[in-house]
Structure formats: structure tokens, C-alpha cells
Amino acid sequence: MRVKAYAKVNLALKIINKREDGYHNIATIMDLISIYDVLHISKCEDIIFTCSDNSLETSDNLVIKAINALKNKCPKAKELGAKIHLEKYIPYGAGLGGGSSDAAMTLVTLNKLWNLGLSFDELASIALSVGSDVPYFLLGGLGILTGTGENVNYIDTNLKLYYLLILPGYHCHTKDVYEANKIYGDDLEKVDNMISGFHTNNYDLVIDNMFNDLTDAAISVNDYSPKISDIIDNVNNLISDNDIKAKAIMSGSGSTVIAAFNKKSDADFIYKKLKNQNYNVMLVTSKHNM
């Protein structure tokens, strides 16, 4: 079976507090985007995992963690095997959720391949044991995630967005970024405004309320160049100087900077400007209404 595992971007990310168990309560709006990894999964006597990037063939890979979680929670799966090859196209350590998406699609596919008959709720429970945002990727789309990310409510909208992904060329480690974060609060006004913007197809309201509480933390734990803050400032200056309604922020825990547009012509224009400045940039689209 050939399966696509799509990436995500965070359009809003509020860090509410740190819990006693070390995890963080958050509120975030995520959108599935058109870049994806590819999983090739077939039946086999044992578990065989390979990846186009050999450095990712470790027990820490979320694909392996998903398989182990499935076997631990489902007795029928304990003695079953699969051959899995991961073609990696989503940059990792970039705040795009590639590993979590790979894990979710592994669970969905093995449930079918092994005829386990697990319900969506059962899969979601297993997914949560792998990672807080893994349940979101079982369905993808445009959603508001709360708790540690395990509570997912999907948002209906007719807005279609185009995104530029600006890749600095280095990785951010999620744990380090969260540990360095000093911004906490329960003011969800921007999150609520963005949800309202999507519900009413008000693009300006969506753009005006884009933010990421983890930006300063990600900058503080990375001494690499170019700085995330410099990229954000440069992109937003290009947008402003050319009288375009759009906005750039960091996605997730970094390092990717995203810029959201409602007109492909505007996205194309800024894409070319950034390419001329030798940025590593990609143009993708939202998946929630494709």
C-alpha cells in the first residue's frame, strides 16, 4: 500500500501553562498542507523499517513508536509483521509535523492491512500515546487543538489559503523549545478571532490574528543563521512594501517560517522575491478544501 502523510502548519499557537506531568496545555489552530511523505507498507513476517534518510532509521522514529504502541494495545497485532519504507519529503525538526503524520498514517494503514477492526476512537487513543498531535493527523484538515493537543475540533470554511514555507536549514528540537518558553497565558482572543474568521470566510480576520507564543523560545535555543526572527521580519517587510495582505510567523516549535496568502498571485510574487534572496522556500496549498 502506498500512503501519503501530509504536513501541517500552525496558524495560531497559544501556550497556556505547564502541567505537573511536564506537558503543556495549549490552544492551536493547525491546517493540513499539500507537501507529504510517502509510506510504502506491505505484509511481512517481521517488522522491517527503512527510510530514504538513513539517519531516521532509529527506534526513536515515530513510525516505530506507532507500531510498538499498536502491538502493545492490540493483542491481535502482537505477532503480525510489516515492511515499511518511508520516503521523506517533509523537512524534519521544522515544526511541520512530519513525524506525527507518518505515525498516524502508519496506524491507519496497519489497521486495514492487518484487519484489526479498530474504531476511530481506539486508533485515536493509541495515536495519543505516540504523541500529542498524532490524533489530529488521523483525519487532518483545519482544526483547533486544545489540552496537550489531544482534543481536536475541526473548522468548516470556504477560505483557501496558499502558504510559503521558508526553511532556515537547521532543526529545532521541540522539547528544548518548550523548556525554554517563558510566555504563558489563557487569553484566547486571537484564537477565537481566527476561528470566527474561518467560519465567516473573513480572510483579513484570519491573517490579523496569526501568532506563535513559541517564537522567542525557538530563537533563544538556536544560534544559527539566519535567525528565525530575521526571516519573519524580512518576509513581513516584503509583504508590507508590496501592499499585500498576508503575514509571516513561525510554525509550531520551528524552525520553518510560514507566510499565509489568499491569492496565489501574491504568494508567487513573494516566492520569487525570496528566491532572489537565496532563501530555501516552498509554495504549498491548504488541504482542508481540496
N, C-alpha and C positions, 0 to 999 in steps of 0.2 A: 504494500500500500504506500502511495506517495501522498504525503500530507503537508500542507502549508501551515506554518506557525507565524502569525503576524506580530509585528511590533506595536508598541503604544507610545503615546506622548502624554505628558501631564500638562493640562491647561491651567489648572489651579492646584496648589498643594499647601494645605494648612497643617502645621504640626501643633496639635492641641496640648498634649502633655506626654510625659514619660511614665510608663506604668511600673509597678513594683517588680514585674517579671522581666523588665528590661526593654520590652517592646514599647512602641509609641502609638498613641491614638491619633489618628489623622482624619482629614477630610480632603479628598482629592477628586478631581474630575479628569478622567482618562478617556482618550479616543484611540481606537484601533486605526492603524495606518497601513499603507499598501506595500511596505517592504516586509519581506518574510524570509525565514529559514525554511528549509525543506527537510522533512524526515522521511526516510525510506524504511518501512517496518514490515518484516515478514516473520512467519513462524520458524522456529529453530529449537533444537533440543536444549540449548543453553542460552544464557543471556550474553550476546555479543554486541558491544557498543563501539562504534568508530565515528570519527569526526573529520571533516575536511581540514580542521585546525587541530593538529595532534596535541597541542598544549591543553586542549579542553577534554581530552580523554582521561578524566580522573574521576575518582569516587565522589568528588565534590560537585560534579556536573549535575544539574537539577534533573536531567533525564534519568540518570542512575538513581537519584534520590526518589524520583516519582515511581520508578519500577519497584524499588525496595518498599516504599510506602504501600503500594498496591498489593504486594505479596504479603506484607505484614497484616493488612486489614482484610484481605480476601483469601480465605483458605483455598478456594478453587484455583487461585493463581500461583500458589506456592511452588508447584512442580513444573510450571509451564515456562517455555523459553521463547526468545525472540531475537532476531538480528536487526539491529537498529543502526542506520548510518545517518548522521546529521550533516547536512550541507549548511555551513554557517555563512549567512549574509548580513544578519543584523549585527552591528558592532556591539561588543560586549563591554561591560563596565561603563556604559554610555547613558544609562537612565532610560533605555528604550524597552526594557522588559523581555529581552530575547530569551533568556534562560527560563523565565517563568512561563512564557508562551510555549517553549519547547516541552516543558514538563506537562503542561495542561494537555497539549495535543498528543503526547505520549499516553497519558491516562485515557483519553477519549478513544484513541486508536486501539490500544490493548484491550479495552473493554469490549470492543467489537471483535477484534481478531481472536481473542480467547473466549468469546461467547460468555462473558461473566454475568451479563444481565444486570449490572449495577445501575441504579437510578441516578438521575442528575444530582440529587441531594447527597447520595452516597459518594459519588465522584467528587462533589464539592468539598465534602468532609476530608477525603483523602488529599485533595489538592491543597487544602488549608494546612495540612500537616507538613507539606513540602515548602510552602512559602505563602506569605500573607496575601500577595496579589495573584497567586496562581488560580484561585477560583474565578476571578474576572475573565481570564483567558479561555475558560471553557465555552463561553458564548461570545466574548469580545464586544465590539460596539462602542457606543458612547455611554459612559456610566459615572455615577457618583459613588465612591468607595468610602466607607466610614469604619469605625473601630480601628483595627490594625490594617484594614484593607479587605477584611473578610466579608463585610456587608456590602453588597452590590445592588444598586438600583439603576436601571437603565433609563436613559433620557431620550424621548422622542423629539426629533427636529427635522426640518427640511433644509437646514443650512448645510451646505457642502463647503468644506474647508480644504485648502491647499497648505502644505507645510514645507518649509525649508528646514533641513537638518544640517546644522553646521557642526562638524566633528573636529574637536581640537587636536586629536591624535594621541590622547592619553586616557587612562581609565580612572574612574572614581570608584572607590570601594564603599559600598552602601553603608556597612557597619561603621566605618571611620567617619563618614559624613554625618550620620545620625548622632554619633557620640560627640561630635564637635558642635552640634547645633545648640544655639542658645536662645532661639526665638520660639516662644510658646504662646499660645493664646486660644481662646474659644470664640473669637469674633468671626462668624461665618458669613458676614455681609457680602463679601466678594464672591464667595462660593454660591450663595443664594442668588445673587445678581446674575451670575453666569448661567445658572440653571434656568432662571427666568428668561435670559436672553436666548437660550436654545429653544425653550418652549414657545416663545413668541417670534422665533426666527429673526431676532434683533442682533445682527452681526456686531454692530458698534458696542452693544452692551457686553457681548462676549469678550471682545478684544480689550475693552477698557478694564475688565476685571481679571485679566490674566496675571498670575503671580506665583512665586515659589518661595516658601519660607526657608528652604534648604540652601539657597544660593550662597549666602555668606559662609555657611559651614563648608560647602564644597570648595569655595575659593581658599578658605583658611587651611585646608589639608593638602592643597596642591600648589607646589612651587613652579609648576611647569609653565611654559609659554606656548601659545598665547593664553593669557588669563581668561577665564570664563567671563569675568566682568568686562574685560576689554572687548570681547566678541559681542556681548549683549549691547554694549554702548555703541559699537561701530554699526551693527545691524540696525539698531533703532535710529541712529543718526541718518543712515541711508534712507530708511523709510520716511523719516520726517522731512529730510531735504528734498525728497521727490513727491511730497504731498500725497502719500499713500496711507490708507487706513489699515494698519497692521501692527503687530507687536512681537518682540523677541523676548523670551525668557529661557531659563534653564529647564530641562525636562528631568523629572524625578530627582535622583541624587547626583545627577551629572554623569558624564561631562558634556553631553550634547546640548547645544543651544538650538531652540526651535523658534521659528517665526511663522505665525498663522496669517493666512490671507483668505479672502473670499473670492478674489479674482485671479485666475491663472495668469493673466497678462501681467499683473503686479508681481506675482511670485516669480515669473520668468524674468522680469526686469531686474529684481534684486538678486536673483540667482546669478545672472550674468555679471552684475557688479561685483559680487563676492568671488566669483570665479576669476575675474580680472585681478582681484587682490590675492589670488593664490590660496583661497580657503578651500578646504575639502567640504563640499556642500552637495546635498541631495535634495531633489524635489519629489515629494510624495503627496498622496491624497488621503483624506479620511475614508475609512471603510464603512462607517455606520450607515451610509445611504447609497452604497454602491450596489 
